[in-house]
Amino acid sequence: MRLGVLGGTFDPPHYGHLILAEQAREQLSLARVLWVPAADPPHKQGRRISPVNARLEMVSLAIAENPAFELCEIDVNRPGPHYTADMLALLNAQYPQHSLVFLIGGDSLRDIITWHDPARIIEQARLGVMDRPGAAYDLHSLEALIPGLSAALLPFDAPLIDISGSDIRARVAAGRSIRYMLPPHVEMYIYQHALYQD
């Protein structure tokens, strides 16, 4: 059985994440999708990130209505550095009966050569890739740098919803509406806990 893995900062989780996860679940025949909030993402050093407990709670609220979605705390319950390859290795040990599909956008695939040990990532999981606007990548060049990458790809498509966590945070800070950009319970949590309000 295939098990989807959606990692991210989820600061906050929004409808773009939910649509990606659900379309991947359906099109790639995933038994479940694990949502794995990053404890201390190496590529976001120097950026202020909401406390991990807040992000865990927001993910729980966002995915509560989908029985195929599950919060996974494997990344927050281990010491750093928090590299994707290590997280996938731990999940493989925890779910030996499943084959992992790590879900990413085309922009992440384009940049995967900059990730820590990308060859080990594709040893641990297939890559479910959703194309995003402006995220063109040269698969031939990437394959030359990471042999076996092409065979690891499982493309899927989804409605292109241009929502980002950074835009939501900026809107909250500016006192603008974020309604319909993320689930109502997540929106309520943001305001109740005064997140993103500098």
SEDO-265023 format. One record per residue (C-alpha): residue number from 1; x, y, z. Coordinates in steps of 0.1 Angstrom, whole numbers, plus 5000, padded with zeros to 4 digits. Each point is the difference from the previous one (the first is absolute). Last residue first. Example, Ala and Ser with C-alpha at 12.3 -4.5 7.8 and 13.67 -1.06 7.14 Angstrom:
{rec 2 {5137 4989 5071}}
{rec 1 {4986 4966 5007}}
//
This chain:
{rec 198 {5034 5419 5146}}
{rec 197 {4967 4982 4997}}
{rec 196 {5010 4967 4984}}
{rec 195 {4983 4979 5026}}
{rec 194 {4977 5017 5025}}
{rec 193 {4990 4968 5017}}
{rec 192 {4962 5004 4995}}
{rec 191 {5006 5016 4966}}
{rec 190 {5021 4971 4986}}
{rec 189 {4977 4974 5017}}
{rec 188 {4969 5015 4983}}
{rec 187 {5017 4998 4966}}
{rec 186 {5010 4964 5006}}
{rec 185 {4964 4991 5010}}
{rec 184 {4987 5019 4969}}
{rec 183 {5021 4979 4976}}
{rec 182 {5025 5020 4979}}
{rec 181 {4998 5026 4973}}
{rec 180 {4963 5005 5002}}
{rec 179 {5003 5028 5025}}
{rec 178 {5035 5015 5002}}
{rec 177 {4988 5035 5004}}
{rec 176 {5024 5029 5004}}
{rec 175 {5014 5014 5033}}
{rec 174 {5034 5006 4986}}
{rec 173 {5017 4973 5022}}
{rec 172 {4972 4976 4991}}
{rec 171 {5005 5007 4963}}
{rec 170 {5038 4996 5003}}
{rec 169 {4995 4966 5017}}
{rec 168 {4976 4988 4973}}
{rec 167 {5024 5011 4973}}
{rec 166 {5029 4982 5016}}
{rec 165 {4979 4969 5004}}
{rec 164 {4993 4999 4963}}
{rec 163 {4968 4998 4979}}
{rec 162 {5002 4998 4962}}
{rec 161 {4975 4971 4995}}
{rec 160 {5009 4981 4968}}
{rec 159 {4974 4973 4999}}
{rec 158 {5019 4966 5004}}
{rec 157 {5022 4978 4979}}
{rec 156 {5020 4969 5007}}
{rec 155 {5035 4989 4991}}
{rec 154 {5016 4970 5015}}
{rec 153 {5038 5004 4998}}
{rec 152 {5025 4974 5012}}
{rec 151 {5010 4988 4966}}
{rec 150 {5010 5035 4990}}
{rec 149 {5022 5004 5031}}
{rec 148 {5020 4969 4993}}
{rec 147 {5033 5019 4996}}
{rec 146 {5000 5033 5020}}
{rec 145 {5022 5025 4981}}
{rec 144 {4994 4986 4965}}
{rec 143 {4964 4995 5009}}
{rec 142 {4996 5036 5011}}
{rec 141 {5014 5012 4966}}
{rec 140 {4976 4978 4981}}
{rec 139 {4971 5010 5023}}
{rec 138 {5004 5037 4993}}
{rec 137 {4975 5017 5023}}
{rec 136 {4973 5025 4994}}
{rec 135 {4984 5013 5032}}
{rec 134 {4983 5032 4987}}
{rec 133 {4965 4987 5008}}
{rec 132 {5002 4967 5020}}
{rec 131 {5004 4964 4988}}
{rec 130 {4991 4974 5025}}
{rec 129 {5026 4973 5007}}
{rec 128 {4996 4968 5020}}
{rec 127 {5036 4990 5006}}
{rec 126 {5007 4963 5007}}
{rec 125 {5016 4994 5034}}
{rec 124 {5031 4989 5020}}
{rec 123 {5025 4996 4972}}
{rec 122 {4986 5032 4984}}
{rec 121 {5009 5019 5031}}
{rec 120 {5034 4984 5002}}
{rec 119 {5010 5015 4966}}
{rec 118 {4988 5034 5013}}
{rec 117 {5026 5001 5028}}
{rec 116 {4991 5033 5016}}
{rec 115 {4979 5021 4976}}
{rec 114 {5016 5023 4974}}
{rec 113 {4995 4974 4972}}
{rec 112 {4963 5000 5010}}
{rec 111 {4995 5036 4987}}
{rec 110 {4980 4991 4968}}
{rec 109 {4982 4972 5019}}
{rec 108 {4990 5026 5026}}
{rec 107 {4986 5023 4974}}
{rec 106 {4982 4971 4984}}
{rec 105 {4981 4995 5032}}
{rec 104 {5007 4972 5025}}
{rec 103 {4984 4969 5014}}
{rec 102 {5023 4972 5013}}
{rec 101 {4985 4966 4990}}
{rec 100 {5010 4973 5025}}
{rec 99 {4995 4963 4994}}
{rec 98 {4981 4983 5028}}
{rec 97 {5005 4968 5020}}
{rec 96 {5032 5013 5017}}
{rec 95 {4981 5030 5015}}
{rec 94 {5021 5011 5030}}
{rec 93 {5034 4991 4985}}
{rec 92 {4990 5017 4967}}
{rec 91 {4988 5030 5020}}
{rec 90 {5034 5003 5017}}
{rec 89 {5018 4998 4966}}
{rec 88 {4976 5027 4987}}
{rec 87 {5008 5023 5029}}
{rec 86 {5037 4995 4994}}
{rec 85 {4998 5008 4963}}
{rec 84 {4978 5031 5007}}
{rec 83 {5026 5016 5023}}
{rec 82 {4993 5013 5034}}
{rec 81 {5033 5008 5017}}
{rec 80 {4988 4994 5025}}
{rec 79 {4988 4978 5029}}
{rec 78 {4968 4980 4996}}
{rec 77 {4964 5004 5011}}
{rec 76 {4992 5029 4977}}
{rec 75 {5008 4980 4969}}
{rec 74 {4980 4969 5010}}
{rec 73 {4969 5020 5010}}
{rec 72 {4977 4985 4973}}
{rec 71 {4965 5015 4996}}
{rec 70 {4978 4977 4980}}
{rec 69 {4979 5005 4969}}
{rec 68 {4978 4972 4985}}
{rec 67 {4973 5007 5026}}
{rec 66 {4995 5035 4986}}
{rec 65 {4980 5023 5023}}
{rec 64 {5028 5007 5025}}
{rec 63 {5026 5010 4974}}
{rec 62 {5001 5038 5006}}
{rec 61 {4994 4998 5038}}
{rec 60 {5028 4976 5005}}
{rec 59 {5023 5020 4977}}
{rec 58 {4992 5032 5021}}
{rec 57 {5008 4981 5032}}
{rec 56 {5033 4988 4987}}
{rec 55 {5009 5035 4988}}
{rec 54 {4992 5015 5034}}
{rec 53 {5020 4973 5018}}
{rec 52 {5030 5007 4977}}
{rec 51 {5001 5036 5009}}
{rec 50 {4995 5023 4970}}
{rec 49 {5030 5005 4978}}
{rec 48 {5022 5031 4998}}
{rec 47 {5023 4998 4971}}
{rec 46 {5037 4997 5007}}
{rec 45 {5003 4964 4989}}
{rec 44 {4973 4991 4976}}
{rec 43 {5019 4974 4978}}
{rec 42 {5010 4980 5031}}
{rec 41 {4963 4995 5011}}
{rec 40 {4999 4999 5038}}
{rec 39 {4971 4977 5011}}
{rec 38 {4985 4993 4967}}
{rec 37 {4963 4991 5001}}
{rec 36 {4994 4965 4985}}
{rec 35 {4966 4995 4986}}
{rec 34 {4996 4962 4993}}
{rec 33 {4978 4993 4970}}
{rec 32 {4981 4967 5001}}
{rec 31 {4994 4969 4977}}
{rec 30 {5014 5019 4971}}
{rec 29 {4987 4991 4965}}
{rec 28 {5021 5025 4982}}
{rec 27 {4971 5019 4985}}
{rec 26 {4978 5000 5030}}
{rec 25 {5025 5007 5028}}
{rec 24 {5019 5024 4978}}
{rec 23 {4968 5020 4994}}
{rec 22 {4993 5000 5037}}
{rec 21 {5034 5011 5010}}
{rec 20 {5003 5028 4974}}
{rec 19 {4965 5013 5008}}
{rec 18 {5008 5001 5037}}
{rec 17 {5033 5017 4996}}
{rec 16 {4985 5027 4978}}
{rec 15 {4971 5003 5024}}
{rec 14 {5022 5012 5028}}
{rec 13 {5024 4988 5027}}
{rec 12 {5015 5030 5018}}
{rec 11 {5029 5001 5005}}
{rec 10 {4999 4964 4987}}
{rec 9 {5038 4997 5001}}
{rec 8 {4999 4971 4976}}
{rec 7 {4999 4963 4995}}
{rec 6 {4973 4981 4981}}
{rec 5 {5007 4962 5001}}
{rec 4 {4977 4977 4981}}
{rec 3 {4998 4963 5009}}
{rec 2 {4998 4975 4972}}
{rec 1 {4988 4965 5007}}
//
